């Protein structure tokens, strides 16, 4: 099945998001290692916390690279092959990481795990981008919803499994990756435009595309803002003598809100102006981060998490469709890989910058910076709104990409 089949008939177009959503649900629902990785390293491998943190950072480094590599591979060997390579590679990397016994090998296999585990995201996003434009917003939202539902399952089940031995986590996680690969084989068609199009290099296209570069930087800032909020939240709450169980209950509101409100948000926001939705979502991220920093009670923290969740939901509804509209058809996977790398970069920078600011300047300054960052991101997104609307209307020309 090719992209011509996908765009010609609505039945395949409706089936593809559900198949990709199933991959997300299985892969994320079976991702038992990630939530327990620090405990495994410190308890089973007897590593110091700083060394364990370096291993977690290694996974993040691999994940950042995987977005760029997955995007490049998706345009070169196809979306389907890239997904299969990612799931099979993740299964192998998990087996290697669970068997590694010395720190250098653990670190190297952690990089490999992060590198393989992220290949699915840009390739899957590009497959959705190959759908007709009116199908994309709901399809991307379905993927995000399935991923969060899967994460909630993994976070809940992994703790129970860990009590029976950490080795079980690695093998069950690897089996989940193999099941996801089987879903790709059985239900995910290849949507790559094929070799008939003139092949273009990604880097020169990005150099010429000022709007894409600007949007990537704006979203990297937004994801940094979101990730610092979630990284500093446990520190803020424990400093006020709240228990870890209370923190876990507040954090659970995030997953609950996404699972419950995401479908409603799609119905409300799918046909809204993309730039406006993204800008408002970034402002909510700043407000939520600021509220978390200045809250004094459990209700305040709960409200902050709910506001952050609303920002995440708004971003998720329009993020994939927006970058898909920016991309030339033959470079969709590469463009979406670059866009996804903004999330990975935020996941690295957010915790570092947020905790450093909290430690050195205190919670008041952390809140003020979060509020200010949200406003600046809102203004930056609004500043490029006109160019986004032109791209959305299909005005992709050599003149347009340099605007």
Secondary structure, DSSP 4 states (H G I P E B T S, - for coil): --HHHHHH-HHHHHHHHHHHHHHHHHHHHT-HHHHHHHHIIIIIS---HHHHHHHHHHHHHHHHHHHHHHHHHHHHT-HHHHHHHHHHHHHHHHHHHHH--SHHHHHHHHHHHHHHHTHHHHHHHHHHHTS-HHHHHHHHHHHHHHHHHHHHHHHHHHHHHHTT-HHHHHHHHHHHHHHHHHHHHHH-------SSSPP--HHHHHHH-HHHHHHHHHHHHHHHHHHHHHHHHHHHHHHTT--HHHHHHHHHHHHHHHHHHHHHHHHHHTTS-HHHHHHHHHHHHHHHHHHHHH--SHHHHHHHHHHHHHHHHHHHHHHHHHHHHHS-GGGHHHHHHHHHHHHHHHHHHHHHHHHHHHHHH-HHHHHHHHHHHHHHHHHHHHHTHHHHHHHHTT---TTGGG-
